[in-house]
């Protein structure tokens, strides 16, 4: 068995591949660990009583698709003695699943930004135009990559049985990460602009959480994308895929948690609102009963006194109800909830 490549170079590649595989194991572990931490909330908030709508479909896609891509990426690097043709197919599948995972997460972030801008038509057109143009660049770069054999990859396969590093010698993934950073920067900027106008003393907890999750999760996703670019340009070719497996996992974990948290806040909001209204209703009935028991026994004035007390009780309860509902900032919360997860549809604004 003769090989043309430098044996020491191949050994160095295998040592660095071990580091990459360790990161891939860590990525899959994070995905599984987060799933175990949040599965109970998912069952309560998404599986039970949640309507089938766009938000729910996106949740299941961003939640479960990365399991396929993550395990497939790991499998490509740990499998031994597979045929070269099979290695090529598995590598392409892993790359496309990774791309799909990221696109799904970006759709969620895009819909969220569109929602916080109240379905503004100009924002919708702008986001669609930017996303379509950048996505077309990324997909075209990936599609043009030819999974061709090379001497070094074939020698690695011959000596160690590993799948060749097909995408290590191309800049397609680097371009994809640059596109991703550009779009995520746009998303983060739009979120910060809108958040600056919403934070204040009268802002509801729902809206504060909506923006806090959006800004913090966007920042961490953007940081992961920037880290991938730095790794690809500042390390040797063997490490270009060091953080590739981590990217879709970070996207999946953060976007699914964002949706779960939003769903939980919506549930708690309506739950506490119903309790407050029930308490007010009970207080009104109790007040009416007390008022009736204290009415004078004079027959002639009985009817008018009862009517007056009943009107005062109803008026007081109505005022209390209005005050409580105003405090809850209930209209804005329901509008944002509908536009994102519960929903009917966002209201288009010019």
N, C-alpha and C positions, 0 to 999 in steps of 0.2 A: 504494500500500500504506500504509494508515493504521493507527497503533497508539495505544492509549489510555495505555499505561504510560509512565513517565518514561524517556527514552532513557539518561540517566545512571545511573539505577538498574539498568537492564538491562545496561549496560556494566560496572558494578561487580559485578553478579552473575557475569558471564562471567569477569572477572578472578579472582574468588574460586573459581569453578568450576575454573579452571586449577590452583589449589592443591589442591583436592580430588582432581582427576584425578591429580595427581602422587603423592599419598598412595596412591591406588589402584594406580598403577603400581608403587610401592614394595612394596605388600602382595603383589601377584602375583609380584614379583621375589623377595621373601623366601620365598614358597611354593615357587617353582621351585628356588631356590638350596638350600633345606633338603632338597628332594627329591633333588637331585643328590648332596648330601653323604651321604645316608643310604640311597640305593637299594641299594647293595651289601650293607649289613647287612640290609635288608629281604628281599632275595633269599635270603640265607643263613639267616636266622632265622625268616622267616615263610612265604615261598613254598615252601621246600624242607623237607619233613619235619614241618611243623607241622599238627596236626590241625584239622579244621574244627569250631570251637566258637564259643561266644558271643564270646570275646575276640578271635578272629581276624576274625570278621565286623565287630565294632566297629572294629578296627584299619583294615580296608579302607574302611569308611565314613568315619571321621574323616580318613583319609589322602587320599582322592580326591574326596569330595563338595565340599570347598572350592574345588577347581579349577573346578568348574562355577559355583558362586556367585561366586567372585572374578572370573572372566573375564566373567560376565554383568553384574555390577555395573559393571565398567569399560566394557563395551560400551554400557550404557545412557547413560553420560555422554560417550562419545566419538562415538557414532553421530550422523549428521546427516541431516536431511530425511526421517526416518521419519514415518509417519503418527501422529497423536495416539493412535489406538486401539492401534497397535502399541507405542508408547511406554508406554502404560498397562499392557499385558500384560507387557512386559519388566520394568518397574519392580516389578510385583507378584511376578513370578517371582524376581527378584533378592532381594527382601525375604524371601520364603518359603524360598529356598535358604539365605540367611544364618541365618535362624531355625533351620532344620534342622541346619546345621553346628554351631551352638552347642549345640543339644539333644543331638546325638550325643556331643559332647565332655563335656557335663555327665553323660550316662549313664555314660561311662567313669569319670569322677571319682567318681560315686556308687557304682558297683560296687567301685571300689578302696577306698573308705571302708568299705563293707560287708564287704569281705574282711579289712581290717585289724582290724575288730571281730569277726573269726572267725564271720561269718554270724549275728551276734546278731539274734534275731527282733525284739526291741524296736527296735533300730536300723533294721532293714529297714522296719518299719511306719512309724517316724518319718520316715525319708527319703522313703518313698513318699508319705506324706501331705503333707509339705512340698512335695515336687517337683510332685505332682499339683495342689495348690491354686495354687501360684505359676505353673506352666505354663498352667493354665486362664485365669488372669488375663491373662498375656502374649498368648496366642493369641487370646483374645476381643478384646483391644484392637486387634490387628493385623487381625483379620477384620472389625471394624466400620469400618475406614478405607475410605471411598469414594474411589476414584481418579477424582475429578471434575475437570473443567477449570475453570480460573480465568483471569481476564483477563491477569494478569501472565505466567502460564505459556504461554498461547496466544500472547501477543506475543513472548515469547522464542523460541517455536517458529517463529513467522512470520519474525522478523528474523534469527535466528542458526541456526535449524534444529535446536536442541537439544531433548531431551525435557524437559518441564516438571518442576519439583521437587515431585512429588505429596505426598511425606511430610514436607515441610519445615514445613508449617503445622499439623501434628498432634503431639500429645504421646505418641502410641502407642509410638514407639520409646524415648522417655524412660522410660515406665512399664516397658517390657521390660527396660531396663538396670537399673532399680531392683530389679526382681524378680530379675534375674541376680546383682546384688551381694548381695542378701539370702540367696539360696541358696548362693552361693559362700562367704559368711561362715560359714554353718552347716557346710559341708563342711570348710573350713579349721579351724574350731574343733574338730570331731570328730577330725580328723587330729592336731592338736596335743595334744589330751587323750590320745589313744592313744600317740602318740610319746613323751610324757613318761614313760609307764610302761614303755617298751621299751628306752630307751637305757640302756646300762650296760656293764660290762666283759665280761659274758657274751653280749652281743648279737651275732649273726652279721652278716657284711658284707651278706648279702642283705637282712636286715631293716633295717639302717641305710640302705641305698640305697633300699629301698622307701619309708621315711618321708622321707628327704631329698628324693627326687624329688617325692613328694606335696606336701610343705610348700612347697618352692621353686616348683614349677610352679603350685600353687594360688595362691600369693601373687602371681605375675606375671599370672596370668589375672584375678584379682580387681583388681589395679592397673589393668589395661587397661579393665575394666568401669567402674571409678570414673572413669578419665580420660574415657571417653565421656560419662558424666553431666555432668562438669564442663564439657566442651566444649559440650554441648547447652544448658546453662543460663548459661554465661558468655561466649558468643560470639554474633555476629549469626546470623540465620536461614540465611544462605548457607553457614555453616560447621557446621551441625548434623550433617551427615554426614561431617565431616572424618575421623573415626577409625572410621566404621562398617565400612569394608572391612578394617580391621586386626583387628577383633575375631574373626571366624571364623578368620583366618589364625593368630593367636596361639593360639587354642584347638586348632586342628589340629596345628600344629607341636609344641606342648608335650605334648599327649596322645599323639600318635603316637611322639614321642621317649621318653616315659615307658614306653610299651608295648615299644618296641624295646630300651630299656635293661634292662627287667625280663626280657625274653626272653633277652637276652645273658647276664645274670647267672645265670639258671637254667641255660642251656647250659653256661657255664663251671663252675658248681657241680658238675653231674653229670659233666662231662668230668674235672675234677680229682679228684673222688671215685673215678671208675673207675680213674684212674692210680694213686692211692694204694692201692686194693685190689689192683691188679695187682702193685704193688711188694711189698706185704705177702705176697701169695701166692708170688711168686718168692723172697722172703727165707725163707719157711717151707720151701719145697722145698729151697733151698740148705742151710738149717740141718739139715734131716732127712738130706740126703746126707752132710754133714760128720759128723754124729753117727754115721751108719751106718759110715762109713769108719774111725772111731776106736774101733769096738767091739772088745773083747778077743776073741781067737781061741778061748777056752775054749768048747767046744761046749755044755756043759751050761748055761752062763749066757747064751749068745748070744740065745736067744729072749726072755728076760726083760729083758736089757739093751736090746735093740732096741725092745721095747714101751715100756720106761720112757723112753728117749730120744725116741721118737716122741710119747709123751704129753706130755713136757716141751716139745717143739717146737711141738706143736699148741696147748698151753696158752699158751705165750709168744706165738705168732702171734695167738691169739684175743684175748689181753689187749691186744696192740698194736692190733689192729683195732678193739676196743671203744674204746680211748683216742682213736684217730684219729676215729672216727665221733662220739664225744662232742664232740671239739673242733670238728667241722664244724657242730654244731647242726643236724643233717640233718633231723630230724623236723619242726621248726617251719618250715624252709625249704620242704619239700615241701608241707606244709599250705597255706602262703601261696601257693605256686606254683599248686597245684590250684585254689584258690579264685579265682585271678585269670585266668591265661592258659592253663595246661596243661589244666586241669581237669575234673575230674569234677564236684564240687559243693562248696560251702562247707558246713561243719557248722553246723546251726542250734543256737544256744545260747539258753537262756532268759535 
